[in-house]
Amino acid sequence: MQFFGGGSLTSVAPEVTPSPAAPPGTGTGANAQVLYVFNRNGVCLLYREWHRPLHTLDPTQDHKLMFGLLFSLRSFTSKIDPTTAEKGNLGVPLLPGQGCSFYSFKTNTYKLNFMESPSGIKLILITHPRTGDQRDSLKHIYNLYVEYVVKNPLYAPGTPIK
Amino acid sequence: MPPLTPPKSGDALFASVDRVNAELFTLTYGAIVRQLLTDLEEVEEVNKQLDQMGYNIGTRLVDEFLAKSNVSRCVDFKETADVIAKLGFKMFLGVTATVTNWDAEGTSCSFVLEDNPLVDFVELPDTCQGLQYCNVLSGVIRGALEMVSMKTEVTWVRDMLRGDDAYEMRVKLIKQVPEEYPYKDDD
């Protein structure tokens, strides 16, 4: 099932109607490089790549690595949060959405944008490093997920999206 | 850094969701229950089946609710209950519930519904007195809360179809289940 055509964040495949309005300011950037969607158990529900020149790992390893990275990073970022008073020990598992949650990290070659819903659905979008804040786009993607995946009666929750 | 959009109010949510005709909804639900009674015949079985159906609905419903209503993580169970009563019920059924009867530890509360769109035009015959007609609602709440890591138990205390004056559902939080790292470390 194709959410985007040609890597553009604002276009949705023509046979899919109606769709939620695209957020303003996304422009026509052919910017998205890789997209992952994970559920709370680590199952990769969706993986799409538009521009990924270097493949270092095979897909299952790649998914596990990505999920593990984000899980640990989220736990870590909320433990060293200087603004909240109450912290568990490092290693105590967190409820999804609890504590502060990071939403992007940037390297010199790419930027990884992340969003997690309270139900544990994690959206990861890898883009060009100069991309602006993508939280609205990620929210838009989450809305699309809800609209077309969750509401699809033939979809079994927890299985990869076809 | 641009501010995140605040959560919408109940009425705005209700207006933004696609709506179906209320009678169609009520009659469809009534037809489902009727068919289950014919197929299963045992009232207890029907109750269980309604709960299971509600559970499956709830696990999907919660994503839609979170996406449309933009609420962030609730700090505690009290806030969760308020959000369900004001935003959740309003968004999906068009009625608001009131939250009452908190117990001492704050883990158990009641949702009271004055009017319930599922039971319009419904009367229970004498042969089905044990039937929890709205059991699907308790399943929905249980399923939805389980997807946000809260294990709960939901029971019906008062039911207008049996002669009480309102619908009252008791929701008890059993525990909060934090996420666990799903992969084993040895591979």
Interface residues (C-beta under 8 A of the other chain):
Chain A: R40 N41 G42 K64 F67 G68 F71 V92 P93 L94 L95 P96 G97 Q98 S117 P118 S119 G120 I121 D133 R135 K139 Y142 N143 Y145 V146 V150 K151 P157
Chain B: M1 P2 L4 T59 R60 V62 D63 E64 L66 A67 K68 V71 S72 R73 C74 M147 V148 S149 Q176 P178 E179 E180 Y181 P182 Y183
